[in-house]
Amino acid sequence: MTATHLYSTHEAAVSTRTVLCLGRTDLLAVPLQAGDSLRSERGTVWITVDGLPQDILLEPGQAHVVPEAGAVN
């Protein structure tokens, strides 16, 4: 299982956190806003951002801040 934290800090400067536990072959499409953060707690997380030529791999403890709104798979 891989645990991924999704953070959003856009509403009234209140931070929210959602924890998702995904299996090895699970896929998830998430609409995010600029400034949202994805973080891998355990396992490797493979991120594909619509419109970007290169995918992002997060190892445990690494995070990625979304530069602009869009869909992340």
N, C-alpha and C positions, 0 to 999 in steps of 0.2 A: 504494500500500500504506500502511496505517496500522499503526503499532506501538503497542501498548498494554501497559503493565506492570501486573501484578497483584501486590500485596504482601500478605503475611499475617505477622503477628507474634505468633501465639497459642500456638505450641508452644515451651515452655521458653525464651522470650525470644529465639529464633533467628529471624531474618528470612529469608523465602524470597521469591524473585522469579521470576515466569514472564513471558516475553515472547511475545506473540502478534502475528503479522503478518496483518492482515485486509485483504481487498480492498474496493473501494467498496461492493459489495452483499452482503458477507458478514455473517451474523448469528451471534451466539453468546450462549447463556444460561449464566450463571455463578452458582452458589450461593456467596454470600459471608457472612462473619461481621462483626459490628460491629468497626470499627477497620481493616478491610481498606481498601486504597487502590487506586484506578484512576488511571492517568496516561497521557496521550497524549504520545508522543514525536514523532510526525509525523502530520499530517492531523487532521481533526476526528473526534472519537469521540462518538456519540450514545448516551446511556445512558437506558434506561427502567427504573425501579425499581418492582416490583410494589407497588401500594397508594399510590404517590405521584402526585398529580395533574399534576405538571409534570416533563417530561423534562430531562435535564442534557446540555449540550454542552460538551465539553472541546476546547480549541484546543491546539496544540503547547505543551508545557511545563506545562500546567495539570493539576491532580489533584483527585480527589474522594474524601473519606473516607466510607466506608459507616457511617451512624449506627446501623443495627441489622441483624441477620442477615436474609437473604432472597435472593430471586432477582433478579439484575440481567441485563437483556437489552440 
